[in-house]
């Protein structure tokens, strides 16, 4: 008889950390209790490019409660300055508006902020550039784009294929600036104990923070301890340490041993915590009259900061999504005097699927074919990019199941055909995909604490995705016990090395390490381990990744209502159907899928960081004017998944799910808006004025 252990992988276990978080008992970085802390408020540049000529801190130094004011004139010298984003207060140079140029340390946050307003700075300004345009003459091809992908690719002769095609779509699509806005802002508590640095940091990876900061401060990684048991969201923005971590640690060098606390304000996050680059996407599709693709070209223009390059891999999904013998993709980048862009949920795939998926909708209409049938018709037998067979590709099943659940068969294909009580209503669809990766270098440690109970340690971080629960379930299954018998310990560099919670790799990468540790434990100690028995295990590469193309897929459906007189747009229904391998916990998985879809809703309707190029400044840098979805916007939203196990994804059989939910959502909404109104909008967000033509 098979013994069913409670709370093991695959079961709908309640969040282990849920009660503590609801009751406010789960400490976040800034809430960590330290003795006699100082509080930091930064000084920020008010020009976009130039240099500081004078900086007068006299009044600030004399303000009540102020302990120190630090500027480039007296800040500690950093050992490593290769990363210009992190090399703060090392010179009078200013690279973008909002850059750190100093800090005030005081006994209270209010005193620090008040004193910062007393600092007087004079600059020499230099001409700056802050506007992304397709006609810029300084666009360049980076050596590679994010995650190491080649900048450009070419197969066959796509220009000739498209020129000879019976049906052609040739359009430009744009996505705007977007800023990650997790509920918990970026926060750090720093303290030097002798020559060792202790950080309580809101981060997606404690070990990556340690590895990044060690050369900056010229100390061994083992001299830095990073602690992050609970993180209130990140969406990529906390995947790498930003300058505030360095600033807080530098300030702690000036505090005579006292810990220093710093929490970015919501406004500061728009300058200092990364963002999704705006994109200009030129998409060309060529097909025969039946809709069979012969050529795909996806050319992307985006921006980076002049002080540090980050080139998003926006065109990469077009390389593998649909079958076409002739394909080309490219990325061109403008260096601007703006903050440094970085990861935001599903970098590359999220913006990069918007243009092509709206173009596919346009192609379907031009060919007189249903948008789902067009996608089915262009299903590839193998990965067009690598030539490898897909380990698991169930896009067609997702589309078919979604169509059944959504009532797609009742859809009138004619746009602007349904007007009810002054609202035009339409439906749309788009495909979703995300690569399934597993990071190497993860190690877990297991110890038998007492009869039937185990402690499991790994330096993973739960950023709100449910890692506390999912990893506990994986450990329980691997050790053959109940989840209640696992004491999971994560979020600390004192635990074995773990990679970042990013790229939808967390559960699969850390879970593989836990499974390896459990196997090592059983091999060493058998079925009757002594109290105190322990073992470590490291997860290596997934050998199947050399033989197969590993991706997750999904289908996004949306129903949109647009008011005939005002252009107001509402999304009345959303459905996502996903193929992501084995689901470790249905409860937390559903939360992740719906969270991604909600961000896709925000991308479609609201999010737009408005750059004023005259000042190099995002002008709507707060929640009053940077809008994200609220409860009233998220009306009927459903996420489901196929029941499957991906045998090529490793022993866990799972693929990542944190990001695929956002991919394709905005395109589905844009396609539905066209079906409702007959007005094709190719630029996000879909604001009311665009439907009043």
PLY file of the C-alpha trace (Angstrom):
ply
format ascii 1.0
element vertex 693
property float x
property float y
property float z
element edge 692
property int vertex1
property int vertex2
end_header
0.00 0.00 0.00
1.29 3.49 -0.88
1.51 5.85 2.08
0.09 9.31 1.30
2.07 11.92 3.19
0.25 15.15 3.94
1.48 18.33 2.32
3.90 16.70 -0.09
4.48 18.01 -3.60
1.38 18.40 -5.73
-1.04 18.94 -2.86
-2.99 22.11 -2.11
-1.16 23.02 1.08
-1.89 26.35 2.75
0.98 28.81 2.82
3.27 27.94 5.70
4.10 31.62 6.18
0.56 32.83 5.55
-0.70 33.23 9.11
2.43 35.08 10.25
2.18 37.49 7.33
-1.52 38.15 7.80
-0.93 38.83 11.50
2.05 41.09 10.81
4.48 38.77 12.57
6.75 37.97 9.61
9.59 40.52 9.75
10.72 42.25 6.58
14.12 43.87 6.15
13.34 47.33 7.52
11.44 45.84 10.46
14.47 43.96 11.73
15.12 45.08 15.29
18.57 46.53 15.84
20.02 48.49 18.74
20.35 52.26 18.43
19.95 52.61 14.66
20.60 55.64 12.50
18.32 56.52 9.61
19.44 57.52 6.13
17.91 59.92 3.66
19.72 60.38 0.35
20.77 63.45 -1.56
19.83 63.10 -5.23
21.00 64.91 -8.33
18.61 67.44 -9.82
20.28 67.51 -13.23
20.47 64.78 -15.86
24.12 65.12 -16.82
27.06 67.15 -15.62
29.11 67.57 -12.49
28.85 68.95 -8.99
30.82 72.17 -8.56
30.00 72.90 -4.91
28.00 71.11 -2.26
27.32 72.97 0.98
26.25 70.76 3.90
26.75 73.34 6.67
23.10 73.84 7.54
22.36 70.15 7.31
25.23 69.28 9.62
23.84 71.66 12.23
20.24 70.46 11.99
18.67 68.74 15.03
19.27 65.02 15.22
21.84 64.89 12.41
24.87 62.70 13.06
26.66 62.90 9.70
26.34 64.13 6.13
28.26 62.20 3.50
29.08 63.38 -0.03
31.61 62.53 -2.72
34.06 64.80 -0.90
34.30 62.57 2.18
32.66 59.25 1.36
34.61 56.00 1.83
36.54 54.95 -1.25
35.21 51.84 -2.92
37.58 49.08 -3.96
35.65 48.17 -7.10
34.15 50.78 -9.40
33.64 48.79 -12.60
29.87 48.85 -12.13
29.02 52.52 -12.60
25.54 52.09 -11.10
27.10 50.96 -7.81
30.18 53.23 -7.84
28.40 56.05 -6.04
29.93 59.11 -4.32
33.31 58.45 -5.91
33.42 61.58 -8.08
31.44 64.76 -8.77
30.09 63.34 -12.05
26.31 63.07 -12.53
24.98 60.50 -14.98
21.21 60.82 -14.54
18.61 62.78 -12.61
17.98 61.20 -9.23
21.45 59.67 -8.91
22.81 59.50 -5.36
25.15 62.39 -4.59
25.17 62.07 -0.81
23.35 60.96 2.31
22.23 62.35 5.66
22.36 60.18 8.78
20.15 61.16 11.68
18.45 59.83 14.76
15.05 59.68 13.06
13.89 59.33 9.44
12.13 62.69 9.72
15.27 64.48 10.89
17.31 62.97 8.07
14.78 64.01 5.45
14.46 67.54 6.80
18.21 68.00 6.88
18.63 66.70 3.33
16.50 69.60 2.13
19.04 72.02 3.62
21.97 70.88 1.46
22.85 73.34 -1.31
24.34 72.04 -4.55
25.67 73.91 -7.57
26.23 72.07 -10.85
27.78 72.52 -14.23
25.21 71.04 -16.56
26.04 69.24 -19.79
23.65 68.57 -22.69
21.65 65.43 -22.08
19.57 63.01 -24.15
16.55 61.27 -22.62
14.18 60.56 -25.51
13.97 57.21 -27.27
13.16 57.60 -30.98
13.43 55.27 -33.94
15.15 57.97 -36.03
18.13 58.46 -33.70
21.46 58.26 -35.51
23.33 56.82 -32.52
21.56 53.47 -32.19
23.99 50.58 -31.85
24.01 46.79 -31.65
25.11 45.53 -28.21
27.48 42.57 -28.08
24.67 40.48 -26.61
21.32 40.97 -24.94
20.18 39.99 -21.46
20.74 36.35 -20.44
23.53 36.02 -23.00
21.41 35.73 -26.15
22.89 36.85 -29.49
21.86 40.35 -30.48
20.78 39.49 -34.04
19.74 36.28 -35.75
19.01 35.39 -39.35
17.75 32.24 -41.04
17.11 32.16 -44.77
16.09 35.29 -46.64
13.12 36.76 -44.77
13.04 40.05 -46.72
12.60 38.22 -50.03
10.10 35.80 -48.53
7.97 38.64 -47.19
8.23 40.61 -50.43
6.93 37.59 -52.34
4.22 36.72 -49.81
0.53 36.86 -50.72
-0.34 38.50 -47.40
1.94 40.90 -45.52
1.68 42.59 -42.13
4.20 45.42 -41.74
3.56 47.48 -38.61
5.28 49.18 -35.68
4.25 48.51 -32.09
5.43 50.24 -28.94
5.53 49.45 -25.25
6.24 52.18 -22.70
8.51 52.69 -19.72
7.25 50.52 -16.88
8.42 50.51 -13.27
8.40 47.57 -10.88
6.33 48.51 -7.88
6.30 45.73 -5.29
4.34 46.44 -2.11
7.52 46.42 -0.02
9.91 49.11 -1.23
13.61 48.40 -1.52
15.04 48.49 1.99
18.37 47.77 3.65
19.65 47.65 7.20
23.46 47.65 7.32
25.93 47.23 10.15
29.68 46.67 10.23
30.88 44.36 12.98
34.63 44.79 12.83
35.54 44.08 9.21
32.37 42.10 8.54
29.21 43.52 6.98
25.74 42.33 8.03
22.84 43.26 5.76
19.14 42.76 6.25
18.09 43.39 2.69
14.93 43.18 0.63
16.42 41.10 -2.16
15.64 38.24 -4.50
18.97 36.57 -3.77
21.09 36.75 -0.63
24.13 35.02 -2.15
24.07 37.15 -5.33
24.07 40.29 -3.14
27.10 38.98 -1.27
28.95 38.11 -4.49
28.21 41.52 -6.03
29.15 43.63 -3.01
32.33 41.79 -2.01
34.51 43.25 -4.81
32.85 46.67 -4.43
34.06 46.86 -0.82
37.22 44.85 -1.43
36.47 42.11 1.09
36.02 38.36 0.87
32.43 37.22 0.23
32.51 35.31 3.52
32.85 38.67 5.30
29.34 39.64 4.19
26.21 38.13 5.67
22.90 38.86 3.92
19.58 37.99 5.57
16.16 38.07 3.89
13.61 35.68 5.39
10.62 37.59 3.99
10.44 39.84 0.93
7.34 41.75 -0.11
7.60 41.30 -3.84
10.26 42.17 -6.37
9.16 41.40 -9.93
12.84 41.44 -10.96
13.72 44.82 -9.47
15.29 43.14 -6.42
17.10 40.54 -8.53
20.34 42.50 -8.45
21.55 44.89 -5.74
21.08 48.51 -6.68
22.95 51.57 -5.45
20.91 51.98 -2.26
22.50 48.83 -0.80
25.97 50.26 -1.38
24.94 53.66 -0.03
23.58 52.15 3.18
26.68 50.02 3.70
28.93 53.05 3.06
26.92 55.08 5.54
27.35 52.33 8.11
31.11 52.78 7.71
30.60 56.35 8.96
28.27 55.52 11.86
30.76 54.42 14.54
29.39 50.90 14.55
25.71 51.83 14.71
23.36 50.09 12.26
21.89 52.21 9.46
18.38 51.83 8.10
17.21 53.03 4.70
13.89 52.45 2.94
13.43 53.98 -0.49
10.36 56.15 -0.81
7.93 55.25 -3.56
9.11 58.28 -5.52
12.77 57.30 -5.21
12.06 53.85 -6.61
11.30 55.41 -9.99
14.92 56.59 -10.22
16.93 53.96 -8.41
15.42 50.47 -8.63
15.42 49.61 -12.33
12.56 49.58 -14.86
11.44 47.97 -18.09
12.85 49.78 -21.08
10.39 51.25 -23.56
10.47 49.45 -26.90
9.78 50.28 -30.52
9.07 47.05 -32.40
8.96 46.78 -36.18
7.23 43.49 -37.01
6.92 42.08 -40.52
5.07 38.88 -41.29
4.66 37.22 -44.69
2.23 34.39 -45.38
0.29 32.67 -48.13
-3.45 33.17 -48.45
-4.15 30.33 -46.02
-2.07 32.00 -43.31
1.02 29.77 -43.50
3.98 31.92 -42.50
6.93 32.19 -44.86
8.83 35.02 -43.21
9.13 36.70 -39.79
11.18 39.82 -39.04
11.20 41.41 -35.59
13.42 44.49 -35.20
13.51 46.14 -31.77
14.75 49.54 -30.62
15.13 50.13 -26.88
17.21 52.16 -24.46
19.89 51.79 -21.86
21.71 54.15 -19.54
24.86 55.89 -20.70
26.61 54.82 -17.50
25.76 51.10 -17.71
24.41 48.86 -20.45
21.37 46.65 -20.03
19.89 45.41 -23.30
16.60 43.55 -22.93
16.13 40.41 -25.05
12.86 41.65 -26.55
13.06 39.95 -29.95
14.13 36.53 -28.63
10.62 34.94 -28.44
10.05 35.55 -32.16
12.96 33.22 -32.88
11.12 30.11 -31.67
7.41 30.83 -31.44
6.07 29.94 -34.88
7.18 27.92 -37.89
8.69 29.99 -40.70
11.74 29.03 -42.73
12.87 32.62 -43.07
13.38 34.60 -39.88
15.38 37.57 -38.66
15.53 39.42 -35.36
17.58 42.37 -34.19
18.10 44.67 -31.20
19.33 48.25 -31.44
19.95 50.33 -28.35
20.17 54.03 -27.54
22.46 55.17 -24.71
20.59 57.87 -22.85
21.18 59.97 -19.74
18.59 58.05 -17.74
18.62 55.57 -14.86
19.74 52.01 -15.55
17.03 49.64 -16.81
16.92 46.16 -15.37
14.78 43.07 -14.97
11.01 43.34 -14.79
8.75 40.31 -14.74
9.43 38.22 -17.87
12.09 40.51 -19.37
12.15 40.01 -23.12
9.16 37.72 -23.41
6.66 40.18 -21.90
7.24 43.17 -24.21
8.58 40.96 -27.00
5.37 38.98 -27.40
3.19 42.09 -27.61
4.17 43.21 -31.11
4.22 39.75 -32.74
0.99 38.57 -31.10
-0.92 41.66 -32.20
0.63 41.23 -35.65
-0.64 37.63 -35.71
-4.13 38.97 -35.01
-3.76 41.37 -37.92
-2.54 38.52 -40.14
-5.52 36.37 -39.16
-7.91 39.13 -40.18
-6.08 39.74 -43.46
-6.29 36.03 -44.29
-9.89 35.68 -43.14
-8.94 32.97 -40.65
-9.74 32.56 -36.96
-6.83 33.81 -34.78
-6.63 30.48 -32.95
-6.56 28.50 -36.18
-3.78 30.73 -37.51
-1.63 29.88 -34.52
-2.41 26.18 -34.83
-1.55 26.26 -38.52
1.89 27.69 -37.74
2.84 25.25 -34.99
6.47 24.14 -35.48
7.43 20.46 -35.33
10.77 21.34 -33.74
12.25 24.47 -32.18
12.86 26.78 -35.17
15.75 28.47 -33.36
17.81 25.53 -32.08
16.57 22.70 -34.27
16.01 20.60 -31.14
12.75 18.79 -30.43
10.57 20.44 -27.84
10.64 18.62 -24.52
7.00 19.57 -24.12
4.98 21.89 -26.33
1.27 21.94 -25.64
0.33 25.35 -27.01
-2.40 23.90 -29.22
-3.94 22.11 -26.25
-3.89 25.38 -24.28
-5.57 27.23 -27.13
-8.23 24.54 -27.59
-8.97 24.21 -23.88
-9.10 27.98 -23.52
-11.46 28.31 -26.47
-13.77 25.71 -24.91
-13.79 27.38 -21.50
-14.07 30.92 -22.86
-16.93 30.24 -25.29
-14.83 31.15 -28.32
-17.14 29.23 -30.70
-19.88 31.83 -30.14
-17.62 34.69 -31.23
-18.72 36.80 -34.19
-15.50 37.38 -36.15
-16.70 40.76 -37.39
-15.21 43.67 -35.37
-17.51 46.30 -33.86
-20.49 43.99 -34.14
-21.66 43.84 -30.52
-23.04 46.97 -28.85
-24.92 46.55 -25.57
-26.06 49.49 -23.42
-23.51 51.80 -25.02
-20.57 49.41 -24.67
-18.83 47.73 -27.58
-17.71 44.25 -26.53
-15.05 42.07 -28.12
-12.81 39.11 -27.39
-9.18 38.42 -28.18
-6.51 35.78 -27.81
-2.72 35.64 -27.68
-0.10 33.00 -27.05
2.22 32.92 -24.08
5.65 31.35 -23.65
8.59 31.38 -21.30
11.84 29.39 -21.30
12.23 26.63 -18.71
15.69 26.97 -17.20
17.41 25.47 -14.20
20.31 27.34 -12.63
23.36 25.45 -11.43
25.37 25.98 -8.26
22.53 25.38 -5.80
23.26 23.36 -2.67
20.96 22.16 0.11
21.74 20.73 3.55
19.55 18.23 5.41
19.83 17.27 9.07
17.83 14.72 11.06
16.87 16.70 14.16
14.89 14.07 16.01
12.79 11.02 15.21
11.10 11.73 11.89
11.86 15.44 11.81
14.32 17.17 9.53
15.81 20.62 9.08
16.41 21.65 5.47
18.66 24.60 4.75
19.20 26.46 1.48
19.93 30.13 0.87
16.82 30.61 -1.28
14.55 33.63 -0.91
10.74 33.70 -0.90
9.70 36.97 -2.53
6.02 36.22 -1.99
5.81 33.43 -4.57
5.33 30.62 -2.04
8.85 29.21 -1.80
8.47 28.60 1.95
5.61 26.23 1.15
6.71 24.66 -2.13
10.22 23.83 -0.93
8.82 22.31 2.25
6.59 20.09 0.13
9.46 19.07 -2.12
11.61 18.21 0.89
8.81 16.19 2.49
8.29 14.19 -0.68
12.01 13.60 -1.15
12.44 12.43 2.45
9.19 10.45 2.61
7.65 12.36 5.49
4.90 14.90 6.14
5.37 18.60 5.46
4.81 19.22 9.17
8.01 17.28 9.86
10.17 19.68 7.79
11.82 22.72 9.35
12.74 24.75 6.28
15.40 27.45 6.76
15.99 29.92 3.91
16.93 33.54 3.25
20.41 33.70 4.80
23.94 33.44 3.41
24.79 31.28 6.43
22.86 28.56 4.59
24.17 26.71 1.50
24.47 28.67 -1.73
21.34 29.37 -3.76
20.81 31.31 -6.96
18.50 34.25 -7.42
14.71 34.05 -7.35
14.42 35.12 -10.96
13.82 33.88 -14.47
11.17 31.46 -13.18
14.02 29.24 -12.00
13.64 29.33 -8.23
11.52 26.29 -7.40
13.06 24.06 -10.06
16.66 25.01 -9.21
16.35 24.94 -5.42
14.05 21.94 -5.52
16.61 19.98 -7.52
19.22 20.76 -4.85
16.89 19.57 -2.08
16.19 16.35 -3.98
19.95 15.83 -4.44
20.54 16.42 -0.73
17.78 13.97 0.19
19.32 11.33 -2.08
22.74 11.91 -0.51
21.17 11.68 2.95
19.51 8.35 2.18
22.64 6.97 0.55
24.71 7.87 3.61
22.30 7.15 6.44
19.72 4.69 5.11
16.11 4.49 6.29
16.89 4.68 10.02
19.07 7.79 10.41
20.51 8.71 13.77
19.65 12.02 15.35
22.20 14.53 14.06
22.75 12.71 10.76
23.24 15.18 7.92
24.19 15.48 4.28
24.51 18.05 1.52
23.61 17.80 -2.13
24.23 19.99 -5.15
22.09 20.13 -8.26
24.06 20.07 -11.48
22.92 20.84 -14.98
19.84 19.24 -16.44
21.26 16.94 -19.15
18.01 17.10 -21.10
18.68 20.79 -21.78
21.37 19.74 -24.26
18.95 17.56 -26.21
15.62 19.36 -25.98
14.16 22.85 -26.21
12.59 23.50 -22.81
9.76 26.03 -22.73
6.41 26.56 -21.08
3.41 27.71 -23.10
0.01 29.22 -22.55
-3.03 30.81 -24.13
-4.42 34.14 -22.95
-8.05 35.11 -23.57
-9.68 38.47 -22.85
-13.10 40.07 -23.17
-13.05 43.85 -23.41
-15.76 46.50 -23.25
-15.20 49.95 -24.74
-17.72 52.73 -24.21
-19.00 54.08 -27.50
-19.09 57.71 -26.36
-16.19 58.07 -23.92
-13.70 55.44 -25.10
-13.43 54.09 -21.54
-12.07 50.56 -21.67
-12.81 47.77 -19.22
-11.62 44.18 -19.21
-14.61 42.13 -18.13
-13.07 38.65 -18.41
-9.62 37.10 -18.58
-8.67 33.44 -18.87
-5.20 31.93 -18.94
-4.54 28.28 -19.76
-0.96 27.17 -19.14
1.33 24.22 -19.75
4.08 24.38 -17.13
4.87 20.79 -16.19
4.09 19.49 -12.74
2.38 21.94 -10.40
3.97 21.70 -6.94
1.21 23.56 -5.09
-2.05 24.45 -6.89
-2.86 27.23 -4.43
0.37 29.17 -4.81
0.56 28.36 -8.54
-2.84 29.89 -9.17
-1.71 32.96 -7.26
1.35 33.29 -9.47
-0.57 32.87 -12.72
-3.22 35.38 -11.67
-0.56 37.79 -10.43
1.15 37.71 -13.81
-2.14 38.19 -15.63
-2.97 41.15 -13.38
0.37 42.76 -14.25
-0.45 42.13 -17.91
-3.74 43.93 -17.36
-1.82 46.87 -15.90
0.56 46.83 -18.86
-2.39 46.92 -21.26
-4.49 49.63 -19.63
-2.52 51.71 -17.16
1.21 51.53 -16.76
3.22 54.27 -18.43
6.16 56.05 -16.86
6.07 59.39 -18.64
9.49 60.80 -19.48
9.90 64.56 -19.82
12.99 64.65 -22.06
13.66 68.29 -21.20
14.61 67.28 -17.68
15.42 63.58 -18.07
12.77 62.84 -15.49
9.84 60.47 -15.05
7.17 62.97 -14.06
4.50 60.58 -12.76
6.75 58.99 -10.15
4.18 58.03 -7.55
1.00 55.98 -7.19
-1.16 59.07 -7.63
-0.21 59.22 -11.30
1.47 55.91 -12.11
-1.56 53.65 -12.19
-1.62 49.92 -11.55
-4.70 47.65 -11.44
-6.96 47.81 -8.42
-9.68 45.41 -7.33
-12.24 47.21 -9.49
-10.12 46.54 -12.59
-9.68 42.82 -11.95
-13.19 41.56 -12.51
-13.53 37.94 -13.74
-10.05 36.39 -13.95
-9.34 32.67 -14.12
-6.13 30.66 -14.46
-6.02 26.93 -15.17
-3.32 24.54 -16.32
-2.87 21.23 -18.06
-2.32 18.19 -15.87
1.16 17.07 -16.86
4.65 16.16 -15.70
7.62 17.17 -17.85
9.97 14.21 -17.65
12.72 16.22 -19.31
12.61 19.07 -16.77
14.41 17.04 -14.09
13.28 14.76 -11.28
10.78 17.35 -10.10
8.98 17.36 -13.46
8.12 21.04 -13.05
8.85 24.19 -15.02
8.82 27.74 -13.69
5.54 29.63 -13.48
6.36 33.03 -12.00
6.50 34.91 -15.29
4.53 33.17 -18.02
1.27 34.61 -16.65
2.16 38.13 -17.79
3.32 37.10 -21.27
0.67 37.58 -23.93
-1.89 39.12 -21.58
-1.55 42.66 -22.94
-1.69 41.44 -26.53
-4.88 39.48 -25.84
-6.48 42.62 -24.38
-5.32 44.76 -27.31
-6.71 42.20 -29.77
-10.00 42.12 -27.89
-10.17 45.93 -27.95
-9.81 45.86 -31.73
-12.51 43.21 -32.02
-14.78 45.40 -29.89
-14.22 48.68 -31.73
-12.63 48.03 -35.11
-9.88 50.46 -34.08
-6.42 48.90 -34.06
-4.21 50.36 -31.32
-0.58 49.31 -31.58
0.81 51.40 -28.73
0.45 50.64 -25.05
-1.27 51.56 -22.83
-4.75 51.43 -24.38
-6.10 54.77 -23.20
-9.60 56.08 -23.88
-8.54 58.76 -26.36
-7.25 56.12 -28.76
-10.78 54.77 -29.28
-12.39 58.11 -30.12
-11.15 58.29 -33.71
0 1
1 2
2 3
3 4
4 5
5 6
6 7
7 8
8 9
9 10
10 11
11 12
12 13
13 14
14 15
15 16
16 17
17 18
18 19
19 20
20 21
21 22
22 23
23 24
24 25
25 26
26 27
27 28
28 29
29 30
30 31
31 32
32 33
33 34
34 35
35 36
36 37
37 38
38 39
39 40
40 41
41 42
42 43
43 44
44 45
45 46
46 47
47 48
48 49
49 50
50 51
51 52
52 53
53 54
54 55
55 56
56 57
57 58
58 59
59 60
60 61
61 62
62 63
63 64
64 65
65 66
66 67
67 68
68 69
69 70
70 71
71 72
72 73
73 74
74 75
75 76
76 77
77 78
78 79
79 80
80 81
81 82
82 83
83 84
84 85
85 86
86 87
87 88
88 89
89 90
90 91
91 92
92 93
93 94
94 95
95 96
96 97
97 98
98 99
99 100
100 101
101 102
102 103
103 104
104 105
105 106
106 107
107 108
108 109
109 110
110 111
111 112
112 113
113 114
114 115
115 116
116 117
117 118
118 119
119 120
120 121
121 122
122 123
123 124
124 125
125 126
126 127
127 128
128 129
129 130
130 131
131 132
132 133
133 134
134 135
135 136
136 137
137 138
138 139
139 140
140 141
141 142
142 143
143 144
144 145
145 146
146 147
147 148
148 149
149 150
150 151
151 152
152 153
153 154
154 155
155 156
156 157
157 158
158 159
159 160
160 161
161 162
162 163
163 164
164 165
165 166
166 167
167 168
168 169
169 170
170 171
171 172
172 173
173 174
174 175
175 176
176 177
177 178
178 179
179 180
180 181
181 182
182 183
183 184
184 185
185 186
186 187
187 188
188 189
189 190
190 191
191 192
192 193
193 194
194 195
195 196
196 197
197 198
198 199
199 200
200 201
201 202
202 203
203 204
204 205
205 206
206 207
207 208
208 209
209 210
210 211
211 212
212 213
213 214
214 215
215 216
216 217
217 218
218 219
219 220
220 221
221 222
222 223
223 224
224 225
225 226
226 227
227 228
228 229
229 230
230 231
231 232
232 233
233 234
234 235
235 236
236 237
237 238
238 239
239 240
240 241
241 242
242 243
243 244
244 245
245 246
246 247
247 248
248 249
249 250
250 251
251 252
252 253
253 254
254 255
255 256
256 257
257 258
258 259
259 260
260 261
261 262
262 263
263 264
264 265
265 266
266 267
267 268
268 269
269 270
270 271
271 272
272 273
273 274
274 275
275 276
276 277
277 278
278 279
279 280
280 281
281 282
282 283
283 284
284 285
285 286
286 287
287 288
288 289
289 290
290 291
291 292
292 293
293 294
294 295
295 296
296 297
297 298
298 299
299 300
300 301
301 302
302 303
303 304
304 305
305 306
306 307
307 308
308 309
309 310
310 311
311 312
312 313
313 314
314 315
315 316
316 317
317 318
318 319
319 320
320 321
321 322
322 323
323 324
324 325
325 326
326 327
327 328
328 329
329 330
330 331
331 332
332 333
333 334
334 335
335 336
336 337
337 338
338 339
339 340
340 341
341 342
342 343
343 344
344 345
345 346
346 347
347 348
348 349
349 350
350 351
351 352
352 353
353 354
354 355
355 356
356 357
357 358
358 359
359 360
360 361
361 362
362 363
363 364
364 365
365 366
366 367
367 368
368 369
369 370
370 371
371 372
372 373
373 374
374 375
375 376
376 377
377 378
378 379
379 380
380 381
381 382
382 383
383 384
384 385
385 386
386 387
387 388
388 389
389 390
390 391
391 392
392 393
393 394
394 395
395 396
396 397
397 398
398 399
399 400
400 401
401 402
402 403
403 404
404 405
405 406
406 407
407 408
408 409
409 410
410 411
411 412
412 413
413 414
414 415
415 416
416 417
417 418
418 419
419 420
420 421
421 422
422 423
423 424
424 425
425 426
426 427
427 428
428 429
429 430
430 431
431 432
432 433
433 434
434 435
435 436
436 437
437 438
438 439
439 440
440 441
441 442
442 443
443 444
444 445
445 446
446 447
447 448
448 449
449 450
450 451
451 452
452 453
453 454
454 455
455 456
456 457
457 458
458 459
459 460
460 461
461 462
462 463
463 464
464 465
465 466
466 467
467 468
468 469
469 470
470 471
471 472
472 473
473 474
474 475
475 476
476 477
477 478
478 479
479 480
480 481
481 482
482 483
483 484
484 485
485 486
486 487
487 488
488 489
489 490
490 491
491 492
492 493
493 494
494 495
495 496
496 497
497 498
498 499
499 500
500 501
501 502
502 503
503 504
504 505
505 506
506 507
507 508
508 509
509 510
510 511
511 512
512 513
513 514
514 515
515 516
516 517
517 518
518 519
519 520
520 521
521 522
522 523
523 524
524 525
525 526
526 527
527 528
528 529
529 530
530 531
531 532
532 533
533 534
534 535
535 536
536 537
537 538
538 539
539 540
540 541
541 542
542 543
543 544
544 545
545 546
546 547
547 548
548 549
549 550
550 551
551 552
552 553
553 554
554 555
555 556
556 557
557 558
558 559
559 560
560 561
561 562
562 563
563 564
564 565
565 566
566 567
567 568
568 569
569 570
570 571
571 572
572 573
573 574
574 575
575 576
576 577
577 578
578 579
579 580
580 581
581 582
582 583
583 584
584 585
585 586
586 587
587 588
588 589
589 590
590 591
591 592
592 593
593 594
594 595
595 596
596 597
597 598
598 599
599 600
600 601
601 602
602 603
603 604
604 605
605 606
606 607
607 608
608 609
609 610
610 611
611 612
612 613
613 614
614 615
615 616
616 617
617 618
618 619
619 620
620 621
621 622
622 623
623 624
624 625
625 626
626 627
627 628
628 629
629 630
630 631
631 632
632 633
633 634
634 635
635 636
636 637
637 638
638 639
639 640
640 641
641 642
642 643
643 644
644 645
645 646
646 647
647 648
648 649
649 650
650 651
651 652
652 653
653 654
654 655
655 656
656 657
657 658
658 659
659 660
660 661
661 662
662 663
663 664
664 665
665 666
666 667
667 668
668 669
669 670
670 671
671 672
672 673
673 674
674 675
675 676
676 677
677 678
678 679
679 680
680 681
681 682
682 683
683 684
684 685
685 686
686 687
687 688
688 689
689 690
690 691
691 692
